[in-house]
Amino acid sequence: MFIPGMRRAAVGLTALAVAAFGAVATNPEQADAGPKPVDVTLLALNDFHGNLEPPSGSSGTIAGQTAGGVEYLATHLAELRAAAKKKNTITVAAGDLIGASPLLSAAFHDEPTIEALSMAGLDYASVGNHEFDEGAAELLRIQNGGCHPVDGCADGTPYRGAGFQYLSANAFKTATGKPLMAPYAIHKVQGVKVGFIGMTLEGTPQIVSQQGVAGLSFADEADTANRYARELRRKGVETIVVLLHEGGAQASTGGINDCVGMTGPIVDITNRMDPSIDVVVSGHTHQAYNCDINGKLVTSASSFGRLVTDIDLKIDRRSGDVISAAANNVVVTRDVAKDPKQTALINRYKTVLGPVADRQVGETTTAITKTQETLFGTSLGESPLGNLIADAQLAATDDEQNAVAAFMNPGGVRADLDAGPVTYEEAFTVQPFANNLVTLDLTGAQLYCVLEQQFVTGRTLYPSATVGYVVDPNGTTGTVADPCAGTRVVRGSLTLGGTTVDTAATYRVTVNNFLAGGGDGFSALTGGTNLVTGQIDLDAFVAYLTAQSPVSAPTLDRIRTTAEVPAA
């Protein structure tokens, strides 16, 4: 166990040895002459999301610098290993290495990303929620190798599997109660054992399609970490690192190595962890932080390979305990030489992908961002790109399924659109999940309930242009058990196509299959009837961009507040 501010020096251990074994060295020089501690360096990343090439726009900058791209990431990792004792360096990750990836990786079921990170020297990684996007069987294939059961080996070469070990301590096979994958790993460094426990957030079933988590159950993060920490200690492991795909956020004033006003699930989870756990490498929230929480070093390296967390541990050679731990988030700048092996990998897959990626599908008059406007002092408002996608989904289903409204979930909008020509690859990067559109019947009362559920889940559904309603900041928020009890949405304000919604009438509404299954906590949508599954959301988006070009950013006037629309 490591306690910041306290150093378990050799002299302290010598005193314990005197009590246990009799006379030993008594002068300070002799007392301090015990074996030197073992220096271990952990290099950590998280939420890579298949970003082999440098991300564009705001996703490609951090701390005022352009950053990211696996060619540069591999070089930085190599340099950090060289600066440390290479044989004492372990490279780890905290989930979402794959899933929600750009086309270059996603078109090949993220095999390029696994190959690239294996080549970059990754040793261990926890699963994240996106590792389950294509289901448990596909995750096992990603780990173990073999061609895709439907698409085969798309690049014409065998897929050999990951060169690193995925760890999944809290995802269990429901039928057997056994972990889906190895829950932990033990890594020996100069005779000292370092244990790694890997897992994702317990709420994974709420943010992944039901097909992706079929046959699986997910356990509490802290309880699971404590369970396996005890097992590791029984095996003589005293240095314990948790790779956890769950996180938090600090205040906006904090830099990449700060921990200002830290909030989020990671705080409670870490506070409930056993004292024997020394380090928590976290993720999921795409934030950067470097914290001491309850005597534990807690870090996160933002997202997309823009940072690497350099963690230095000193471990007592005799007890195996951590004497000190310190971390530094390092920017993956693009002013270093590209790793030639990574360049060759990227070029190989780009060649196979061919001209599909570069095909122009539309044009924008200005940049259209996914940024949400502020509502009640928080980012819970509309998004220009989110609204545009909702418009595209309505256009794909209004004549075909008589839809009168569409709603898009914010987590499904993954990147901005720059001004000018839009390629298929850019459109794919915005909507990479290949969700089907689902049109269903909802009563007016159910629609109000869906909108009230936004304030329970903390997620705003982006509405199509046909939708309008007013929110009361002084209204009450419903509960998880009864979201319909909320009064945030002013009754009588909801309109579809300019007509006031009748709570007793039925309306055809389009969402994606993730939302239709209750994803993101929108359980009210599971009450819909007469479901009809339509085309892939990306196809609808591409068709809309082509038909409507040049496309401009929609006006953000679909959700208004009582301050803008006073009560009659």
N, C-alpha and C positions, 0 to 999 in steps of 0.2 A: 504493500500500500504506500502511496505517495501523498504526503500532506504538504502543500505549498507553504513556504516559509520555515519549514523544519527540515534539517538535513540529518539523515541518519549516518553520522560519521563513523569511521572505523573505530574510533576510540570508544564510542558508545557500545559497539558490539563487543569490544575487548572486555569492557567491564562486565557484560553479561557472561562472557566466557570464563572470567575469573570466578564468578559465583558458581558456575556449573562445573568447571573442570579443575579448579585450584589455581596455583600461581602461574602467571604468564608474565610477559613484559610489563614493567611498571613505570618506566619513564616515557614521556610523551613521544620521543622520537621512535622508540620501539613500538609504542602503542599504535602509531600512525603508519607503521611499516607493513601493514597487512596488504593483501592483494588489492590491486587497483580495481575500481569499478569497471564494469563493461559498458562501453558507449554504444548505444543502439540508436540508429536514425530511422524514423518512419517517414516516408514520403506519401502523402495522402491527397486524394482527389475525390470528387463526388459529382453526380448529376452531369456526366459527360454528354449524354443524349446523342451519341453518334456524330458529334461535331468534328469530323475528320479534317475538314477544311476550316480556315478561320471564319468564325461567325461574322455576319454583316451587321451594320448599324450599331445600335446601343448594345446588342448582345455580344459585340466583339470588342468592347472596351471595359476597363475596370480600373479604378484608382487613377483616372485620367490618362490611361495608356491603352493603345490597341493591344489586344491579347488573344491568345488561343490559336488553335490549329495543331493537329497531332504531330506535324513535322517539327514544330517548335517545342511542343510539350516533350517529345522524346529527347530532344537535345537538352532541355532544361533538366529533365530527370537524370540524364547521364552526367551533367555537370554537377548536380547536387550529390550524386553518388560519389563522384570523384573527390569532391570537397570533404566528404565524410570518409570513413573507412568502408570501402565498397562492400566487403564481405559482411559488414555489420548493418547493412541497409536493407530495409524491408519496405516494399511498395504496396500500398493498400488503397481501397476505395470503399465508399459508403453508399453504393447503390445508384440505380438509374443510369448505368453506363450505356444502356441501350433503350430503345423505345422513344417515341416522339422525336425521331431522328430525321435529319435531312435526307433527301432522296438518295444520295450517293451511298448511304449505309442502309436505309430502309428498303430500298429496292432489292437488296440481297439478304433480307431478314436479319440485318445487323451483323452478319458474319464479318464484313470488313472492319467494323469497330473492334470486335473481339480479337481478330487477327492483329490489328494495330496495337491494341493495349497489351496483348501478350508479347508482341515484339518489343514494346517499350519497357518491359520488365515488371509488369504488374504481378504480384504474388497472391494476394487475397482480396476478395471483394464481397461485401454483403449484397444480398438481393435488395432491390428497391421495388416500389409498386409497379414501375414500368417493365421490370423484368418479367412480370406476369401478363403483359398485354396480349400475348398469343397463347397463353395457357401453360400449365405445368409441364406437359410433354415437350413443348417447344423449348422451354427453359432447360430442361434436361438435355435436349439435343444441343443447345448452345454450349452447355458445359462439356458434353461428352463427344460431340462430333457426329458426322453423318449428314447426308444430303437431306434437304427439306422434303417432307413426304409428298408435297404437291408440286412445288416448283423445281425440285431436284437441286443439283449444284449449278446454279444459274451462271456462274462465271466459268464453268467448264473444268474446274479443278476440285478435288475432294476437300470437304470442310473437315478439319482435323479436331475441332473443338477448342475450348479455351486452354491457354497455357498457364492459367491461374486457377485458383480454387474459389468458386462461389460458396458462401456460407449462408445458411438459412435456418436460424435457430428457432424462430417463432412461427414458421409456416409448416403446418402439420397435415398429413394425409388424413382426412376425416375418417376414412374406413378403418385405418390401422392405428391412428394416434401417433405415428412415427414421423419424425421430421422429413420433409421432402428432400433435403440435401444435408450435407454435413453441417452440424450446428456450430462447430468451432474447429480451430486448428492450433497446433502447438508448433512453434518455430524455435529451434535452438540456435543461439548465438554464443559462441565461445563457452559452451557448457551451460549457459543460462537459458531457461525456458521462458518464452513469451507466448501467451495465449491470446488468440483472437476469436471473439464471438461476433457473428454477423447476423443481422436481421433487418426487417423492414418495419414500417409502422403498423400497429395493430389494425388501423382503419383502412388497410389496403382494399378490402372488399367494397368499401363505399366509393372508391375512386378508380376502380378498374371494372371493366365489363364483367358481368356475371359469368360469361363463358371463360374468361381469363382465370378466375379463381374457383372454378367448379371443382368440387372434390377436395377442397382445402379449407382449413380453419386457421385463424391467426390469433396468437396469444399476446397478452400484455408484455410490453417491452421490458419494463423494469423487473417484473417477476421472472421473465425468461432469462434475462442477463444474470440475475442473482442465482437462479437454479444452476446455470452452467458455470458460473464463477465458482460455486461450491465444488462442482465436479472437477474443474481444473485444479483447484487447490488440493483436492485429494490425490491428484496426479503430480503434485509437487510444483505447480505453477503459481508463482506469486506476483508476476507482472502480467496484468490482464488489461487488454484493450478491447473495447466494444466498437464495432463498425455498425453504426445505426442509421438507417435511412429514415430519419425523422429529425426535425430541427426547430429552429426558432428564428428570431430576428432581433437586432439591436436598434436603438434609435438612429434616425437618419444622420445624426451628427457623428456617429462612430465610423472609424476607418476600417480597413480590412484586417487590422490586427487589434481592434478594440473590442470592448464588451460593454457598451453603454445602454443601460436600461433594458437588459435582455429579457425577452418575453417569449412565450411559445411553449409547445409541449415538451421540448427538450429540457426545460428547467425542472418541471415536476418529475419527469422520468429520471433525470440524473439525481435529483434529491432522494429518490426512492431506491437508488442503486446501492448495493453492498459496498462498504468501505474498501473491500479488497480490489475493486475496480479502479484503475489508475487513470485511464485515458478514454475519452469518448470521441470518436471521429464521426461527425454527424453530416446530415444532408437534407434533401427534400425541399427545403424552403428557398434554395438558390441564393442564400445569403452568405456573406463572409463575416466570420467572427473568430475571436481567440479569447476564451474565457476560463476563469476558475469558478466552477460551480460545485459547491459542497465538497471541496477538497479534491476535485477532479479537473484535469485539463480537458476542456471541451472545445472542439474546433469545427470549422466548416470552410470549404474552399470555393464558395459561390457555385458556379456552374460552367458548363461548356468548355472545360479545360483551360480556363483563364487564370487559374491560380493552382499552385501546389503548396500544401501545408508541409513545412519542414519541421518535424518534431524530434527533438533530441532528448533521449532518456539516458540517465546514468543508473545502472542497476548493480546492486551489491552482489558481488560474485559468490558470497557464501550463503546469504539468505534468499537471494533471488528477488528481493524487494526493490522497488523503484526508490532511488535516493533523491533524484530531482527530475523534473520534466519541464520543458520549455518548447514553445512553438513559434513559428513565423510563417505567415502567408506570403508566398513569393509570387510575383506577377509573371506569367508566362509571356514574356515580351516576344516581339517578332524581329528583334535586332540580333538574333543569333543565327547560326547556320542551320539550314533545314536538314533534318535527318534523311539521308538519301534512301534508306530502306523504306521509310514512310512515304516519301515522294513516289517511289516506284509502286507501292501498294495503291496509292490514290490514283495514279495514272492508269494502272491496270484495270481498276474498276470503272474509271471514267470511260475508258475505251469500250468496255463491255456495255456500259449504259447507253452509249451511242448518242444520236442526235435528239433523243426523247427529252432529255433534260433542258436543252437549249431552245426548244420550240416555243415561240412567242404565243401566248394565249390571250393577251390583252394589254391594256395600257392604263396608267393612272396619271391624273393631272398634277397631283401632289403626293407626297408621302402619306400613307394611311397607316396609322399606328394602332397597336393593340392596347395602348395606355388607357386606363380607365379614368374618367373624370371624378372629381371629388364630390362625395355626397355625405352630408353630415360630418365633414371633417375627415372622412376616410375614403379610400379608393373603392367605393361601392357603386359607382355610377356607370354610365354607358361607356362604350368604347367605339371609336370610329370604325375600326376593322371588324369588331364584333357585330356591330349593326349591319355592316355590309354583308357579312356572311349570313346573318339572319335573313336579309333581303334576298340573297341568292337561294336560300333554302325554301323560302316562300315561293319564289319564281319557279322553282322546280316542281312544286306540288300544288299550286293554286288551281290550275286548269286540270291537272292530272288527278288530284285527290280532293279538290274543292276546299283546300286549306285556306283559312282566312288570316292566319297568323303563324309566325315561326319564332322560336327562341333558341339561342345558342349559349352553351356553357362557356365561361371564361377560360377554363383550363384547356379547352380545345383549340384556342387561338395561340399559336406558338411563336410567331415572329411578325415583324412589321413588313409592310410592302413599301419599297422605295418608289420615288417618283419616276415615271417613264415606263418603258416596256416591261411587261411581266412575263417571265418564262414559266414553263411548267414546273421546273425545279423550285422556283420561288413560291409558286402557289402551293406546291406540295409541302414545303417547309412551314407554311402557315397552317395547313391542315393535314398532318401526317398520319392520322389514326385509322383512316379507311373505315369510318363509321357509316352505317346505312342511315338514310333518312327514314323516319317513321311518322306517319300521319295518323292521328287518333282523335277520338271524340272526347271532349271534356265539357262538362256543364259550366255555366258561368260561375257557380259557387266553387267548383273545383279549380277554375282558373284563378279566382281570388286566393284560394288556399295555396296554390303553387307560388303565387307572387309573395304571399306572406312568408312562405318557407325560405325565401331568399334571406330574410333577416335572421332566421334561425341558423341557417348554414353559413352565413357570412359571404355568400356568393350571389352576384347579380346575374340574372339571365339577360343576355342581350336580345332586345326585341326587334322584330321586323318593323318597317315603316308604318304598317297598318295599326300598330299597337300604341296606345297612349294611356297613361294613368298618373295619378298624383299620390305622392308619399307625404305622410305627416311625421315630422321628426319627433313629435311628442306622443305619437301613438305607442301602443304596447306591442312587445314582441311575443309571439307565440312560443310554444315549447316544442321540443323534439317529439314528444308524445302527441301534442295537439297544436300543430303549426297554424291551423285554421283559426285559432283563438286570437291571433294577432290582429291589431288594428292599425298597422303602419300604412296600408294601402287604403286611401279614402274610398269608402263605399259609394258607388255611383259614379266614380271618376274613370273607371276602366272602359275604354272604347276600342272597338275593332272596326277599322275602316270608317271611323268617324261616328259610328253608332254605339250608343251606350249598351253595355253588356247586361243581359237579363240573366240573373242567377239561376233561373229555372230552365233557360234555353240551352241547347247543345251546339258546340262549335268545333270545327275541324282545325286541329293545331298540329304543326310539324315541329319535331325535335329530332335529335339523333338517337340511335338505339341505346347509347350509353345513358342518356337522360331518361329515355322511356323505361329503362330497367331500374330507375331510382337512383342512378349515379349522382355523385356529389351531394347526396342527402336529400334529393328531391323525390321523396317517397310518394308525394301526392300525385306524381305523374303515372305511377303504377296503377292508379284507378281508372286510367283511360280505357276506352272500349273501341271496338271496330278498328284495330290496328292494321295498317297496310305498310309493308316495308318497301321502300323505294330505292333509288340509286345511291351510290357512294357520295358522301358529302363533298369530297374533293371534286368529283365530276360535276356536281351542281355548281360549285364555286367557279370552276374553270369555264363552264358554259355561260355563266352570268358575266364573268369578266370579258369573254369574247363578244357576247351580244350587246353589252352596255358600254364598251370602250369608246372613248376614254372615260374612265370611272373617277369620280371625285369622292372625297370623304363625306359620309352622310352627316347631316346636322344632328347634334346631340340634344334633341328636344322631345324624346319619346317618354322619358321619365322626368316628371317635374315635381317640385315640392310645393307645400302649402304657402311657402313664402313667395313663390312665383304665381301661384293660382290661389288667391284668397278664397276662403269659403264664401258661398253665396249668402 
